[in-house]
C-alpha cells in the first residue's frame, strides 16, 4: 500500500469512527437544573441554585432510562411536586420507583398522560410526581426507572403545553417548593412557597467521548502520514 493509499485509509477510518460508529453507541445524559422561580407571586428558595436537578440517563442503550431527582434545599424547605415532559406518547411509558430511601420511609404518588398535569399558571405537563409533607428535603436524592420500547434520555427534552390562558407553555420541567422562610416570618415559621423551572443540558458520557477521541486520532494519523509523504 503506497503512502497516498495509507493516508486515505487513515482518513476514512477516522471518519468512520467519528461519524459512523460513535452515534450508534452514543450514551447521553439529559440534565434539567431548576434554578428560576417563575410564578407571579411565589418565593425563591433561600439556598444556592439549582434548587432541584433532574438527570435522565439511558446508559447508551434504549428502552430504559434512569431518572435521578436531587434536592439542594435549605432549612425546612421541601419538594411537594415535580413535573416533566416527554416528546413521545407518555401513555406507554412505565414510571417505576427505584430507590426512595432518602424519603425516610415516605412514598411518591405518580401521575402520567399527555398534558395530564397542571402546574402553576395554566401550563400542562406529561408527568407528575408528588411527595408528602417534609419527606423530600435537604440534599436528598431519589431515583425512578422509565421504560418503553426505544426510549432514550432525549425523549424527555419536551416542553409544557400552554393552557387556555396562553400561559405556562414552553417549560421543560417544574417543581413546587414549600416551607420557604420569607421576610416577616417569626421564629419557627416558613410560610413561603414557590414554583421553579430551568433549562436542559445534554451531556455525552465518557464512552461516547472515547469514541469521538478515536475518530480524531484517525484524522491525526492521516495528517501525519500526509506530511511525511
LINVEN-V772356 format. One record per backbone hydrogen bond with DSSP energy under -0.5 kcal/mol. CO is the residue of the C=O (numbers start at 1). NH is the residue of the N-H. If there is no record, write none. Layout:
<<CO,NH> <CO,NH>>
//
This chain:
<<2,6> <3,7> <4,8> <5,9> <6,10> <7,11> <8,12> <9,13> <10,14> <11,15> <12,16> <13,17> <14,18> <15,19> <15,20> <16,20> <16,21> <17,22> <20,24> <21,25> <22,25> <23,26> <27,205> <28,58> <29,31> <29,203> <30,56> <31,33> <31,201> <32,34> <32,54> <33,35> <33,199> <34,51> <34,52> <36,197> <39,42> <51,72> <52,34> <53,70> <54,32> <55,57> <55,68> <56,30> <57,66> <58,61> <63,148> <65,67> <65,146> <66,57> <66,68> <67,69> <67,144> <68,55> <68,70> <69,142> <70,53> <74,77> <77,138> <78,80> <78,178> <80,131> <81,176> <82,129> <83,174> <84,126> <84,127> <89,92> <90,93> <94,96> <94,147> <96,145> <99,143> <100,103> <101,104> <103,106> <107,132> <108,110> <109,130> <111,128> <113,116> <116,118> <117,119> <117,125> <120,123> <123,119> <124,161> <125,116> <125,117> <126,113> <127,84> <128,111> <129,82> <130,109> <132,135> <132,136> <135,137> <136,79> <137,140> <138,73> <140,71> <142,69> <143,98> <143,99> <144,67> <145,96> <146,65> <147,94> <148,151> <151,63> <151,64> <152,155> <153,156> <154,157> <155,87> <155,88> <160,170> <161,124> <163,166> <167,163> <171,160> <172,85> <174,83> <175,177> <175,196> <176,80> <176,81> <177,194> <178,78> <180,192> <182,185> <186,189> <192,180> <193,43> <194,177> <195,38> <195,39> <196,175> <197,35> <197,36> <198,172> <199,33> <201,31> <201,203> <202,204> <203,29> <205,208> <205,209> <206,210> <207,211> <208,212> <209,213> <210,214> <211,215> <212,216> <213,217> <214,218> <215,219> <216,220> <217,221> <218,222> <219,223> <220,224> <221,225> <222,226> <223,227> <224,228> <225,229>>
//
